[in-house]
Amino acid sequence: MAEHYDVIIVGSGAGGGTLAHRLAPSGKRVLILERGDWLPREAENWDAEAVFVDNRYISPDQWFDARGKPFQPQVHYFVGGATKFYGAALYRLRRQDFGELRHHGGVSPGWPIGYDELEPYYTQAEQLYQVHGNRGEDPTEPPASAPYPFPPVSHEPRIQRLFDDLTAAGLHPFHAPSGIMLDEARPAFSTCIRCATCDGFPCLVHAKSDAEVIAVRPAIEHDTVTLIRNAHVRRLETDESGRTVTSVVADVDGAEQRFSAHVVVVSAGAVNSAKLLLASANDRHPGGLANGSDQVGRNYVFHNSRAFLAISTEKNDTRFQKTLGLNDYYFGDDDFAFPMGNVQMVGKSSAPMYRGEKPIATALAPTFALRDVAEHAVDFWLSVEDLPQPGNRVTLGRDGNVKLSYTPNNQEPMEQLYRRVKKHLNHLGLHPHHLIPRDVYMKNDVPAAGCAHQAGTVRFGRDPATSVLDTDCQAHEVDNLYVVDTSFFPSIGAVNPALTAMANALRVGDHLLARLG
């Protein structure tokens, strides 16, 4: 058994990394166990062919769908977790997302805490992750106790015209909240160089507000915080009562090691956190650790998403495109009384991305033709709430491998939202009949593989019969076990979940500091 810690954190992404940052100044002895290593800083970080065609940074993991068919999930294991590749769109959930919402496809359950309890931590998370934005533009935005810490990222000319045209059409576009280290007023001093290789790429110059750069690196500057990389946690062991985790068992560079702490926090991602709890079954927890409710692994959600590009009548020479959002249809409109969702831009597409997304369809296409498409493309992302369903779940096969069973739901709002965006295109300098679906982000051909926004498998609640965690994200059945990644979500809303995970990790961090004294 290695030395004893105050807190062990499994995973270093939006939840685990942020929690480590909150605990680090306290003097408590914190151990971060990260399955991956530092993401290498190399020219390939910004090489679209290496990232999207060669899948240079994708994990070799193999998961299985409900029929037992294997697939490779779009996950990455590095210090900083999924934030190393996210687009740094850092949205708050809407206030209404915390309550019960009736959708076309069913009901989105309410949270056991309200928006007001999380609001101060949203503000802290925005400050920590250096979010750029502008309050007051988005009609659905919830109240905030402070302005964004940095001014909005400006629109480049083609996106500014899109912003102006949407406004002229009576809509309310807004500057998307973005976590990048950009100083447009003093470009010579700016860490961010506003490149086209941000969304979906790792940042070579460490200018993206990811959990490694913002949270983990500062945390490990404290002598009391230890990071062990290449540590694949296999199971958690408890005492005879089953109420206390006594050992965290991990393969570290191929050798089994055990670690112990007063408190153990799991933050491995919604699928892998559920996998870890299920793999930790014992006599006291025969269905999986903390799983007396049979809820571990259930209610997997990851957003109904559609990425598509519209062909502009003029060239789109935008580099950093992810600056515009639209929420006019988030909660529906006069013709569709149910919530639809969020519209935002995605990173500017390029010819190698198309080859990565559709290798067979584009194999015979000349590079110059794909390049011409890319030069005129304006890239959109639509996000609609995926409703939690008990049968959409993570289980383990006999060999311990992940089985991810998923049936799509609440599909009509996507069609409604797509229809509304499409009808505006011919007024926006875009060809309404030239739309090309993009599936690099959510892999429409294998829906379960696109898990960038995965959530919901270890949800929190007040009733131990229907939830795994209490309102502090502590397991109902295990006194020293917490979960702080997006698996605690009872519902996911229709905006990117990262900021909510970060804010909640700060909230749980304050609880742990009070608990540890």
N, C-alpha and C positions, 0 to 999 in steps of 0.2 A: 504494500500500500504506500503510495506517495504521500507527501505532506498534506495536512488538512487545511482547507480553505474556509473562508466565510461564505463565499458564493462561487459556484461553478456555473458558467454560462456555456451552453452547447449551441454553437453557431454565432457568427459575427456579422450578420446582415442588419437590416433596418431595425429589427427588434433587439437582437442580442448585442450588436455593436453599440447601439444607442444606450442600452442599459449599462453596459460596461463604462461608457463615458460618464453617465450620471453617478455611478458608484465610485469611480476612480479617485476623486479628491477626498473621499471620506476616510482613507487609511485602512479600509477593510481589505482583506486579502482576497483578491478576485482572480479566478482562473478562467480563461476563455479557451475552449476546445473547438478548433475549426477543422473541418474535414479537409479543406483544401489548403493551398499554399498562397503566398503572395502571387498575384497575377503578374506575369513577367512584363516588364516594360520593354517593348520591342516595336519595330516598324510595323509589324503585322497588326498591332492594336488598331491602326487606322487603315488597314487594307481590307476593302469590302470583299474581295475574293477570298481572302483568308478567313474572314469572320463569317460570311454568309454562304460561301460555296464549300470551302474546306471544313467548316465547322470547327475551327481550330481550338475554340475554348469550350465547346459543348462537352458535358460529362459523357463518358461511355456507358453510363447506367442503362440498364434495360428494364423496362416495366412491362406489364401485361394488361390488356384491356379485359372487359368482362367475358369475352369469348376465348381468352387465353392467348390472343395474338400479341406477340412482342412488339414494342415500339421504343424508340429512343426519345426520352423526354427532353424538352428544351430547357435544361437546367445547367447551372454553372456552379462549381464549388471552388471558391476563392475567398480569401479574407475580404470581407465586405459583402459576401453573399450575392444575391441577385441585383443589388444596387450597382454593382460594377458595370452592368450592361443596361440598366434602366435608362429611360429618357429624361429622368429627373423632373417629371411633372408631379409637383407636390401639392395636391388638392386636399382640402378638408372635405369630409362628408358633409352633405347638407343637414341642417337641423332635423328635417323631416325623416332623414334616413335612420335616425335613432329610434323612431317610433314605428309602429306597425303600418305598413303601406300595402294597399290592395293593388295588385298588378293584373294585367290581362291574363297572365298565366297562373295566378295564385296570389298568395300573401307572403310578403317579406316580413319576418318577425321583428318585433321591437327589441332594443338592447336593454340590458338590466341597468345601464347608466344612461343619463341623458347627455345631450350635447354640451350643456353648461358645465358639467363636471370635467369634460375633456378639454374645454375651450382654453383654459390657461396653459395647458400642455401643448395644444396646437400652436399657440403663440411662441412658446419656448422652442418647439421643434422647428418652426419657421426661422427663428433667430439662429439656432444651432446650425441648421442646414442652409443658411444664407439664401433664403427664398426671395426671388424677385417677383413682384406683382403689383397690382393696383386695385385697392379696395373701391367698391362702388360701381364697377362696370357690369358685373355679373348679377342679374336680378335674383338669382337663386342663392347667392352666397349667404352663409350664416353670419351672425354678428361676430365681431372680433374685438378683442380688448386692446389691440395695438395695430398700427399700420404694418404692412410688409417691411422687413428690415432693409430691403434694397428696392430701387425703382424697377419698374417692369423692363423686361428685355424688349428693345425696340423691334418693330416689324421691318424687315427688308422690303424694298419697293413693291414686289409682286404681292406679298402678303398684306402690306398696307393697303393696296388697292382692293384686295379681297375683303379686308376689314371695312373699308369705306363702302364697298358695294353691299355688303351684308347689312350695314347700318342703314343705307339708303333703302333697302328692302324692308325696313321696319324691324329688323332683328337687333340683338344686343350682343355682338361679339365682345370678347374681353381679352386682355393680355393674360395668357396662361401662366400660372405660378410655376416658376422654374428654379431649380436648385443648381445653379452654375456660378462659378466664381468669376463673374464678368464685371469689369469696370469700364463702362462705355465712356464715362466722362474723362477717364485717364487711361487710354488704351495702352500706353507704354508701361503702365504698372499693372495691367490686367493679367491674371493667371490664365483665364480663358481667352482663346484667340478666335472664338466664334467660328469653329470649323463645321464641316458637313458630316463629321464622324463622331456623333455624340449618341444619338438614340440607337441603341442596339450594339454600340461599340464600347470597349473600355477606353478611358481617357488617358492618352499617353503622357499628357502634361499634368495630370492630377488636378484638373480644373472642374471636374464634375463633383457635386456634393454627394459623394457616395459614402457608405458607412465606414469603409476602410480609411479614407482620407480625413473625413470629418470627425469620426468617433473613435475608431480603434487605435489609430496611430497616436493621437493625443493621450488616450487612456493608458497605453503601455509605456508612456514616458514616466508614469508613476511607478515607483519601486514595488508597490504592493500589488500591481496588476501583471499577470503572466499570460502570455499568448503561446499556446502550443499548436502548431500547424500540422497538417497531415494526420490529424487525430480523428479517426472514424469511430464515433460512439456507437456501440453495438447494443447495449442494454443498460438498464438501471436496476440495481439490486436493492432490496429493502430488508429491514429487520424482520423478526418473526411476526410482529404484529401487523406488518404491511403498511404501517402508518408513516414510516420514515425511510427515505432513500439513504442507504448507507454507502453505496459504491456506484460510481460511474465507470463502466467498463468500456475501454476504447482500444482499438488497434492504432498504435502510434508508430508510423513507419514500419508497419508489419508485425510489431510485437505487442502483445496484450499488456495493458497497464490498467491499474485501478486508481481512482481518485475519489476523495471524499470531501464533503463540505457541510456546513450547517444548512445551507439552502442550495437547491439545484434548480436551475432555470433552463428550460428547453426552448430553443429558438432555431430550429433546423429547417423551417419551411413547412407549409401545411401538410404536405404528403409525408415528408421524412420525420416530422414530429409525431404524427400519428403512427408511422411505422415503428418508431422507437418505443412508444408506449405499448403498442401491441406486441412487440418483440420482447417486452419486459414482463410478460405474464409470469405469475408464480402461484403458489398455493392459495395465497390470500387474494390474489387478483387473477383468477383463472382466465378471464376474457381479455386480459391486457391491463397494464398498470393504470389505476384510477378510472377503470372502465366499468364500474358497477352499473352505470346508467346505460351501457351499450351504445354510447354516443361517440366514442373515440373512432375516428375515421369517417364518420357519417357527415352528411351535409356539405360535401366538397363543392365549392363554387370557384369559378375563375373568370367570370364576365362573359357575356355574349358579345363578341367583338367582331367588327368587320373593318378591315383596312382596304382602301381602294385608292386608285389614283385617277384624277381627271386630267384630260389633256387640255392644256391652256392654248388659247389662240395665239399667244405670244410666248417667247421663251421664258422659262422660270429659272433665273440664275441665283435664286435664294440658296444660301449656304445653311444657316441655322434656321430651320423652317418652323420649329415647334414653339411658336410664340402666340398662337391664336386658339381660343376656345369658344364654344357656343353652347349655352345651356337653356335656350328658349323652350326646348321641348323636353326638358328633363322630367317634368311632372305631367306632361301631356299638353293638349291644347283643346280648342273648342270642338274639333272633329274627332279626337281620340282622347277619351277621359282618363286613360291610364298613363302611368309614367313611361317615358321612352328612354331618354338617356342623354349622354354627353357626346358632343362633337369636338374633336381637336385635331390638330395637325400632327403628323408623325415626321420623323427625320426625313430629309430629302433623299429620294430614291436614286439609285444609280444602276447602270447596266449589269454589273456583277451581281447585284441583289436579285434581279429578275432571274438570272441563271441559277442562283441558289434556291429561289422559291419554286421555279417551274423549269427544272433542268431538262426535261424531255421536250416540253413545248417550245423552249427557246434554243434547243441544241443546234438547229439548222439556221437560226436567225443570225444574220450578219451582225457583228458587233456595232457597226455604224448605225444599223436600224434600231437596235436597243438603246444606243446612246441618244438617238434622236427622240425616242419616246421619253427617256429620262430628262432630256433638256426641256421638254414641254410639260412635264408632269407636275401636278400639285397634289400632294399626298394627304389623305384624310384618314382619320380613325374614328369609328363609331363604337361607343361602349354602352351596353344595356345591361341592366341587372339580371344576373343569373340567380334564380331562386333556390334556396337550400331545400334539398330533397333527401330524406333518410337513405334512399337507395343509391344515391350518388356518393360513393364512399371508397375509402382505402381499406383494403384487407391484405393479408399476407398469404402467399401460397405456402405449401408444405416446405418448400426450399427457402422460405423467408423472403422471397422476392415480392415487390409491390404489385398488387393487382388493383388497378384503378377502374372502377365501374362508373360509367357516366352516360346519362341520357339527357340530351339538351331539353331545355324548357323555356317558356316565356319568349318564344321566337317572333311572335307577331309585332311587338314593339320595335324590333330591329327593322323589319320591313317598313313599318310606318315611318321610322326615323330616316331610313335610307331614301324613301320616297320624297320626304320633305326636303332633304338636302339636294337630291337630284333635280327637283323642280326649280331650284334656284340657280342651277349651274349656268343656264344660258343667259342669265342676267349678270353673271360674274366673270365674263370673259373666258368661260370654260365650255367645252363641247359636251352637251348633255347626253349624246349618244356614244361617247368615247370614254367609257369607264372600264378600268381594268382592275379586277380584284387582286389584292396582295394578301398573301397568307404567311409571310415570314414570321409574323409576331404570334399568330394564334393557330397556324397550321390547320386550316379548314379540312384538309383531307384526312387528318387524324386528330380530331378535336381534343382528345385527352392529352396529346403531346404538348399542346401550347399552354404552359402553366405559369406564365409570367405573373399573373395576378391571382394565383391560387390562394384560397382561404377556407376557413370554416370547419375544419375537421376536429377541433378540440374546443368547442365553443364555451363561452362563459355564460353564467346565468345564476339566478337566485335559487332555483330548485335543483337539488342534486339528482333528482330522478330524470331530468331532461337536459342536463348540462354536465360538463366535465370539470369546469373551473368556477370559482366564485367570482364576485365582482372585482376582487384584487388580482384575478388571474392565478389564484392558488388552487390546486386540485382539491376538490371536496373530500377526497378519500386519502390523501397523502399530505401530511402536515408541512413538509418542507419542499414541495414540488410546485413549480410555477411554469407557465408557458406564455411567452411574450411575442411570438411571431403572429402572422395574420390568421393562424388557425383558431385564435380565440374569437374571431368575428362571428356573430350570429347571422349577419347578412352583410353584403358587400357594397351596396349602393351601386352607382354607375360611374364613379370616378376612381382614379388610380389609388390603390390602398396604402402606398408606402408611408405617407405622412401620418396617417392614422396609426400605423404600427409604431412609428417613431414617437408620436405623442403619448401613446399608451405605455411604451417602454419607460418614458420619463415618469409617468404617473406611478407605475409599478416600482420604479426605482425609489421614489420617495417613500412608498410603503415599506420597501425592504430596509431602507435606512432607518426608519422608525422601528421596525421589528428587531433589527440587529443592535440598535442602541448606540 
